[in-house]
Amino acid sequence: MRILFTNDDGCGSQGLHAVADLFKNEHDIVVVAPSDQRSAFSHSISLMPLTVGCKKIDGYGYPVYAIDGTPADCVKFARSRLFEQPDIVVSGINKGGNLGSDVMYSGTVSAAAEAAHLGFRAVALSLNNKDATDSDYKLFAAFFKKNFGILTSAELPCKTFLNINCPEGVPRGVKTVRMNTQETYFDSYDEIDSNMYVLNGRRCYDGLNRDTDEWFCHDGFITVTPLSIDRTDYNTLERISKVRFEL
């Protein structure tokens, strides 16, 4: 199988290579990832020339290319210049969860979304632990490898991909659940210098819906959530299609 690995934490991140290492002997793999940290770049792409372009990095036992661009750039570039038809695109393992509203900002999730948009099967992997150790990444990578056949054979609609999050510690089980749409972040901008501010946010789980990815991952479960790049609200579309607009 031809597998493209990418992420938003950078081409040398622990999580990326923890999962890629498990597939290098059995599959045709390539890593194409940002040269530096690109977290929270969402689905942005570079319209200016990529100043570094790409460079092949040795020492991993498989091709690793660093792109001076965004996670979505990496998928686009790989498809265009390196790996035209991957069987699956794996984005991650991300350092930190991508749950609920995180998917709007996450470069890791957006790389998977870009792959799905281009017609490829795609998975986003995130570890909900900012202080994760190598053993934490390896545990989640082993789960993904063990269930790779199940995940790659699941029938998904066109332009739908899987967002998978692993909790901190040893998982209690696996839940297939919906994305949380509640606001769980308290965001504020702290002044750090004259006319300079930094975004500071903390999560609040009070009143969290118990059938969501955030609830179950926070409660110790691996969560699997299918996401679609089609943002159309079909119920509202049907309702407003009956409205007679005036020109």
QUIWOSUL-V776026 format. One record per residue. N is the residue number from 1. RES is the residue in three letters. OMEGA is omega in radians with two decimals (none if undefined). D_FIRST is the distance of its C-alpha to the first C-alpha in Angstrom with 2 decimals. Layout:
n=[N:N]
res=[RES:RES]
omega=[OMEGA:OMEGA]
d_first=[D_FIRST:D_FIRST]
This chain:
n=[1:2:3:4:5:6:7:8:9:10:11:12:13:14:15:16:17:18:19:20:21:22:23:24:25:26:27:28:29:30:31:32:33:34:35:36:37:38:39:40:41:42:43:44:45:46:47:48:49:50:51:52:53:54:55:56:57:58:59:60:61:62:63:64:65:66:67:68:69:70:71:72:73:74:75:76:77:78:79:80:81:82:83:84:85:86:87:88:89:90:91:92:93:94:95:96:97:98:99:100:101:102:103:104:105:106:107:108:109:110:111:112:113:114:115:116:117:118:119:120:121:122:123:124:125:126:127:128:129:130:131:132:133:134:135:136:137:138:139:140:141:142:143:144:145:146:147:148:149:150:151:152:153:154:155:156:157:158:159:160:161:162:163:164:165:166:167:168:169:170:171:172:173:174:175:176:177:178:179:180:181:182:183:184:185:186:187:188:189:190:191:192:193:194:195:196:197:198:199:200:201:202:203:204:205:206:207:208:209:210:211:212:213:214:215:216:217:218:219:220:221:222:223:224:225:226:227:228:229:230:231:232:233:234:235:236:237:238:239:240:241:242:243:244:245:246:247]
res=[MET:ARG:ILE:LEU:PHE:THR:ASN:ASP:ASP:GLY:CYS:GLY:SER:GLN:GLY:LEU:HIS:ALA:VAL:ALA:ASP:LEU:PHE:LYS:ASN:GLU:HIS:ASP:ILE:VAL:VAL:VAL:ALA:PRO:SER:ASP:GLN:ARG:SER:ALA:PHE:SER:HIS:SER:ILE:SER:LEU:MET:PRO:LEU:THR:VAL:GLY:CYS:LYS:LYS:ILE:ASP:GLY:TYR:GLY:TYR:PRO:VAL:TYR:ALA:ILE:ASP:GLY:THR:PRO:ALA:ASP:CYS:VAL:LYS:PHE:ALA:ARG:SER:ARG:LEU:PHE:GLU:GLN:PRO:ASP:ILE:VAL:VAL:SER:GLY:ILE:ASN:LYS:GLY:GLY:ASN:LEU:GLY:SER:ASP:VAL:MET:TYR:SER:GLY:THR:VAL:SER:ALA:ALA:ALA:GLU:ALA:ALA:HIS:LEU:GLY:PHE:ARG:ALA:VAL:ALA:LEU:SER:LEU:ASN:ASN:LYS:ASP:ALA:THR:ASP:SER:ASP:TYR:LYS:LEU:PHE:ALA:ALA:PHE:PHE:LYS:LYS:ASN:PHE:GLY:ILE:LEU:THR:SER:ALA:GLU:LEU:PRO:CYS:LYS:THR:PHE:LEU:ASN:ILE:ASN:CYS:PRO:GLU:GLY:VAL:PRO:ARG:GLY:VAL:LYS:THR:VAL:ARG:MET:ASN:THR:GLN:GLU:THR:TYR:PHE:ASP:SER:TYR:ASP:GLU:ILE:ASP:SER:ASN:MET:TYR:VAL:LEU:ASN:GLY:ARG:ARG:CYS:TYR:ASP:GLY:LEU:ASN:ARG:ASP:THR:ASP:GLU:TRP:PHE:CYS:HIS:ASP:GLY:PHE:ILE:THR:VAL:THR:PRO:LEU:SER:ILE:ASP:ARG:THR:ASP:TYR:ASN:THR:LEU:GLU:ARG:ILE:SER:LYS:VAL:ARG:PHE:GLU:LEU]
omega=[3.12:-3.05:3.02:3.09:3.09:3.10:3.01:-3.13:3.14:-2.98:-3.13:-3.02:-3.13:-3.04:3.14:-3.06:3.06:-3.14:-3.14:-3.12:-3.08:-3.05:-2.97:-3.08:-3.06:-3.05:3.05:-3.01:3.00:3.08:3.02:-3.01:3.13:3.13:-3.14:3.13:3.11:3.11:3.09:3.04:3.10:-3.06:-3.11:3.05:-3.10:3.08:3.01:3.10:3.05:-2.92:3.12:-3.04:3.10:3.07:-3.14:-3.11:-3.10:2.99:-3.09:-3.09:3.07:-3.09:3.08:-3.14:3.09:-3.12:3.10:-3.09:-3.06:3.06:3.10:3.05:-3.08:-3.14:3.13:-3.11:-3.13:-3.14:-3.08:-2.93:-2.98:-2.88:-2.88:-3.06:3.05:3.06:3.11:3.03:3.13:-3.13:-3.10:0.11:-3.12:3.04:-3.06:-3.10:2.98:-3.01:3.08:-3.07:3.10:-3.04:3.11:-3.03:-2.96:3.00:3.12:3.11:-3.12:3.06:3.08:3.11:3.10:3.11:3.11:3.11:3.13:3.06:-3.13:2.96:-3.05:3.12:2.99:-3.12:-3.14:3.12:-3.03:-3.10:-3.12:3.14:-3.07:3.07:3.12:-3.14:3.08:3.12:-3.11:3.11:-3.14:3.11:3.13:3.06:-3.11:3.13:-3.11:-3.08:-3.07:3.14:3.12:-3.06:-3.11:3.12:3.13:3.13:-3.14:3.04:3.09:3.10:3.00:3.13:-3.09:3.04:-3.03:-3.13:3.12:-3.13:3.02:3.12:-3.13:-3.09:3.10:-3.10:-3.12:3.11:2.97:-2.95:3.12:3.06:3.06:3.12:3.08:3.03:-3.10:3.12:2.88:-3.08:3.05:3.10:-3.13:3.11:3.14:3.10:3.12:-3.14:3.11:-3.07:3.10:3.12:3.12:-3.12:3.04:-3.10:3.03:-3.09:3.12:3.09:-3.09:3.09:-2.97:3.11:-3.01:3.11:-3.12:-3.11:-3.03:3.11:3.08:-3.12:3.00:-3.11:2.89:-3.13:3.09:-3.08:3.04:3.12:3.13:3.08:3.08:-3.09:-3.13:3.00:-3.00:3.09:3.11:3.10:3.13:-3.11:-3.07:3.09:3.10:3.13:3.12:-3.12:-3.14:3.06:none]
d_first=[0.00:3.83:6.27:9.94:12.55:16.17:19.46:23.20:24.61:23.83:21.49:23.14:23.25:22.98:20.83:18.12:17.75:18.40:15.10:13.06:14.71:13.35:9.66:10.58:11.10:8.12:5.17:5.97:8.09:11.34:14.23:16.65:19.52:23.28:25.52:27.78:28.19:27.61:28.15:29.80:29.04:27.77:26.25:28.37:27.40:29.26:31.52:33.15:31.51:29.11:31.62:29.36:26.54:23.72:23.86:21.44:22.12:22.05:22.11:18.86:16.86:14.30:15.28:17.32:19.23:22.23:23.40:27.01:26.37:25.22:21.91:21.84:22.62:19.58:17.21:19.43:19.68:16.01:15.51:18.67:18.59:15.40:12.05:13.25:10.52:7.93:6.22:8.16:10.96:12.44:16.11:18.14:19.37:22.59:25.91:27.89:27.32:26.53:28.61:30.93:32.23:29.99:27.30:29.75:29.85:26.60:24.55:21.58:21.83:22.57:19.43:17.49:20.16:19.77:16.07:17.18:20.04:17.91:16.15:12.85:12.07:13.41:14.86:17.82:18.73:22.36:24.65:28.18:29.93:31.19:32.28:29.04:28.83:26.01:26.20:25.91:22.64:21.31:22.51:20.69:17.43:17.83:18.47:15.32:13.23:15.45:15.07:11.41:11.21:14.46:13.71:10.60:12.64:15.82:17.43:18.30:20.67:19.83:20.00:19.89:17.86:18.31:20.61:20.63:23.53:24.52:28.27:30.26:30.72:29.34:28.11:30.34:27.72:25.39:26.76:25.35:27.94:29.05:29.35:32.82:34.91:37.95:39.13:38.65:39.29:42.79:42.46:45.22:45.79:47.65:49.89:49.16:51.46:53.73:51.80:48.50:46.61:43.41:41.53:41.99:40.65:40.50:39.06:41.39:40.26:43.65:43.41:39.62:38.37:37.08:34.34:32.22:29.37:31.95:34.18:31.72:29.87:33.36:34.28:31.57:28.70:25.05:24.93:22.30:23.49:22.06:23.24:23.80:24.57:27.36:30.43:32.85:35.31:35.69:38.73:40.57:39.49:41.07:44.17:44.82:44.10:47.50:49.26:51.41:51.13:53.93:53.79]
